[in-house]
């Protein structure tokens, strides 16, 4: 890194990606976290490095790896991107044939190194490392009860709760893990590693994605399948809701800690979070998003000259919209990938300039044109207004906004950094009022039915296509009220 001193007023904290970024240029939803695990490969650390690099979009604040060969744990965690936290020498020092890794974006836990994962502990049976993606809704309640009975927490991350529950159990590790998982409520994918075992768990509703692959004789686990493609692994299947996989010297054992409940994979994975080259429930994300765009065109066609998508997550949907309508798809908006995701400015004037640093309208494409702008969601409305104005400043004569999610009205309890519902524009304004707020000529959202039909695939007969749509319709698949002690956002 350069020795140049960066004025602190330009950043959310002391380092590049610190903080939730809610005051940033864009009000987009924040990614959850990403986990990656390896069991039975002599180069586990390097495989995990490439896997985490492929999952970087799920968390840019911190990264970590814990590796073992059956003896002591070797681990390293740091603030920043994967490529900044790990170099060649650091990876070479992480020796072992099994590992768990994590990329983090904090929402509920503080943004500091002590909360970077995997969390590593000493307990009666040796070492324990924990990495998770998601949120434990009842973590504050459990934490308070544990502290009353003598537990001392080392972090503000609620992921530590699972370690304390395991450590306090008199049972063996696997049975203790089952008991612990049965006490928590929420959406999560856990990787738990001891000196001789690796456990993989998915919550009973399958809210957070996690899949399994093979590379030779080794087993690999990842929040998204794109990480398997990076290292040439063969995808096997998704981990089922309520499933517990146990890997040890005798191989892979399939078990359960809970019976599967209503399947409810987060709809925002399809709409926004996951990379387009990942698969969810056997469906490719790029193809699913194209179907969203086609359905959007069927539901809310508008006569226009060009279709453009807001980079990066909306490009696939924009292509689908263009194919369905016959209106040409053009790169009307270009994203600058090198400005930093939580860059903020000390004045409104510089804040508006920051939008142009991150996103540019292509004047030769949109000037004099009626533009259909495809985006994945509207949170507070400030992002959409700024992008619409970018297109108008570049000469667009009309800007019609089409959103490939229903109106986002409710907070998430399962791992997405959503603000208080009072900050969600759709919770208090009509579609027409939002249209006026963002300065669009027209505004339409995909219908819930249209979204389900576009992405459900093999789960079309499941309730709501096997999706969690609570952020749109307030129908949460789990209990969320714990007498005011429930946890929002992401507890990773």
Secondary structure, DSSP 8 states (H G I E B T S, - for coil): -------GGGSSSSSTT-S--TTSS----B---EEEEEES-TBHHHHHHHHHHHTGGG--SEEEEEEESSSS-EEEEEES-HHHH--HHHHHH--BSEEEEEEE--SSS-SSGGG-SSEEEEETTEEEEEEEEEEETTHHHHHHHHHHTT---S-S-TTHHHHHHHHH-SS-HHHHHHHHHHH--EEEEEEEEESS-EEEEE-TT--S--EEEEETTEEEEESSTHHHHHHT-EEEEE--TTEEEEEETTEEEEEESS---S--EEHHIIIIIS-TT-EETTEEHHHHHHHHHHHHHHHS----SEEEE-TTTTHHHHHHHHHHH--EE---EEE-TTS-TT---SSHHHHHHHHHHHEEE-HHHHTT-EEEEEES--SSSHHHHHHHHHHHHTT-SEEEEEESS----S--SSS-B---GGG-GGGTS-HHHHHHHHT-SEEEE--HHHHHHHH-GGGTTSGGGGEE-HHHH---SS---STT----S---
